Amino acid sequence: MKSLRLAACATHPIQYHAPIWRRLAATNGIEFEAFFGTDMSVRGYTDREFGTKVTWDTPLTAGYSHLFLSTDSRIQQVTALKPGAAGLRSQFRRLRPDVVLLTAYGARFHLEAWHAARAVGAKVILRHEASDVALTRSGPKAIARDYFLRWLYARVDGFAVIGTEARRHLCRLGVPEGKMESAYYCVDTDFFGGEVARWMPQRDTLRQELGIGPGDVALVFSGKLILKKDPLLVPAALKLLSAEMRKRMHLLVAGDGILRKAMEDACRPVLGPRLHMLGFLNQTQIGRVYSIGDLLILPSKRGAGETWGLVVNEAMQFGLMPLVSDGVGCGPDMIVPDIGAVFPSNDAGALARTIASFVTITSEQCATNRYKAQAMAKRFDAKVAADGIVSIARRSTGNLCH
C-alpha cells in the first residue's frame, strides 16, 4: 500500500491533539505534518475564561513534524490570527498532502486551509465538535445553520467522528455512514497513566492533608468557573442534602474564572473548611486532585456548548465516578450503569439525589465501580482516534492502492 501524506491543520497546538499527532507520526505508511496558525499555546497566552495566563506544562509539539505559520508574540487569541492562505498554499505545494485533516470549520484559518488543500488536489477530512444539542439556536439560525452545513458536509471527503452526538448530527444532515469513521475524543491516556502511577499511591496521605477522613467523600469540580459550566449548581444541590450527609463531604474546586468568588461565597456557608478552592492547575498537577477525589461533578448547562467534557476522560482514568448533566456531550458514550450518572441540567434537586445515591454505596461496590471507570477511560485513547483518522483518510483516497 502506498504511503499516505497527511497534513493536520489547527489554529494552535492543543494538549488533547498532541498525543494523536504523535500517534499519526509513528504510524507505518503515514507521512505526517501539522500546521498551526500560531504558537501562542506553546509560549503562553491569556485565557479569557480562566482569567489567567496559561502555559501548558506538557509537551505540545514533541514527537511529530510541525510548522507555525505565525510566531507573532502579540497574538493572544485565535481570533487575532492574520490571513495565512499564501503560507499554507506554499507549504502544501512542498508537502503535496494526499489528505488534509481539519479540526474545525468556523474560523477563517480553517477555511483558508480548506482552499489551500483543494488548490493542491488534496482530499479534506474533518474531525470537529459536531453536535445538535451542545448549543441552542433560534429557529431562523437553526435553519440557516442546517442549510450551510448540508452544503459544507457534501464537500467534505470524510469525517473522523468524535462520538455518538456527533454521529447523530452528521447522519441527520445527510452524511452517509461510508464517509464516517469513529475517532473518539480523548486525552493523553499514556500521560495520565503515568500520573495515576505517580499520585494514586499517595491518595491516603493527600486526603489526610486536607482533613478528608476514611469515610468521607471528596467531590471534584475541574474546569473553568464560567456560566457554561454552571458550577453554582453544585452548592445549590449540596444545600438540599441532609446536614448529616454534608458532614461527610469535601469539595475540591480545580479551576478559575469569572465565577470563582461567587462559587466560594455559595459553597463556604454549606461546607465550611471542607471547601478547597485550588485555582487553575496545570496538567502535571491536576492528577493530585483526581487521586484525592471520589466523584467528579460536571453540571454544564444544556445548550451552552459543552460538546464533550474531556475532564470526564481525565477523572475516569483515576477511577472517579462522573456525575454529568445532560448538557455534557460525552454522556451517551462514557456514562453507563455503575459508571457515573447523567442528570437533567439546571436541576439542583436531581443533582442532589444523584450525589446521595453514590454516597450511600458500599466501599466494596465503590472499588468495583472505580475499576470499571478506569477500564472505560482506556477505550478512549489516542491510538483509537489516530487509527480512525487513518482509516477515513485512506478511504477518502481510495486507499491509495495504485
Secondary structure as GFF3:
##gff-version 3
##sequence-region A 1 402
A	DSSP	beta_strand	4	10	.	.	.	ID=ss1
A	DSSP	alpha_helix	18	25	.	.	.	ID=ss2
A	DSSP	beta_strand	30	36	.	.	.	ID=ss3
A	DSSP	alpha_helix	40	43	.	.	.	ID=ss4
A	DSSP	beta_strand	45	47	.	.	.	ID=ss5
A	DSSP	beta_strand	52	54	.	.	.	ID=ss6
A	DSSP	beta_strand	66	68	.	.	.	ID=ss7
A	DSSP	three_ten_helix	78	80	.	.	.	ID=ss8
A	DSSP	alpha_helix	85	95	.	.	.	ID=ss9
A	DSSP	beta_strand	99	102	.	.	.	ID=ss10
A	DSSP	alpha_helix	108	119	.	.	.	ID=ss11
A	DSSP	beta_strand	123	126	.	.	.	ID=ss12
A	DSSP	alpha_helix	139	153	.	.	.	ID=ss13
A	DSSP	beta_strand	158	161	.	.	.	ID=ss14
A	DSSP	alpha_helix	164	172	.	.	.	ID=ss15
A	DSSP	three_ten_helix	177	179	.	.	.	ID=ss16
A	DSSP	beta_strand	180	182	.	.	.	ID=ss17
A	DSSP	alpha_helix	189	199	.	.	.	ID=ss18
A	DSSP	three_ten_helix	200	202	.	.	.	ID=ss19
A	DSSP	alpha_helix	203	209	.	.	.	ID=ss20
A	DSSP	beta_strand	217	222	.	.	.	ID=ss21
A	DSSP	three_ten_helix	227	229	.	.	.	ID=ss22
A	DSSP	alpha_helix	233	238	.	.	.	ID=ss23
A	DSSP	alpha_helix	243	246	.	.	.	ID=ss24
A	DSSP	beta_strand	249	254	.	.	.	ID=ss25
A	DSSP	alpha_helix	260	271	.	.	.	ID=ss26
A	DSSP	three_ten_helix	272	274	.	.	.	ID=ss27
A	DSSP	beta_strand	275	277	.	.	.	ID=ss28
A	DSSP	alpha_helix	283	292	.	.	.	ID=ss29
A	DSSP	beta_strand	295	298	.	.	.	ID=ss30
A	DSSP	alpha_helix	310	317	.	.	.	ID=ss31
A	DSSP	beta_strand	321	325	.	.	.	ID=ss32
A	DSSP	alpha_helix	331	334	.	.	.	ID=ss33
A	DSSP	beta_strand	341	343	.	.	.	ID=ss34
A	DSSP	alpha_helix	348	359	.	.	.	ID=ss35
A	DSSP	alpha_helix	363	377	.	.	.	ID=ss36
A	DSSP	alpha_helix	382	396	.	.	.	ID=ss37
A	DSSP	three_ten_helix	398	400	.	.	.	ID=ss38
###
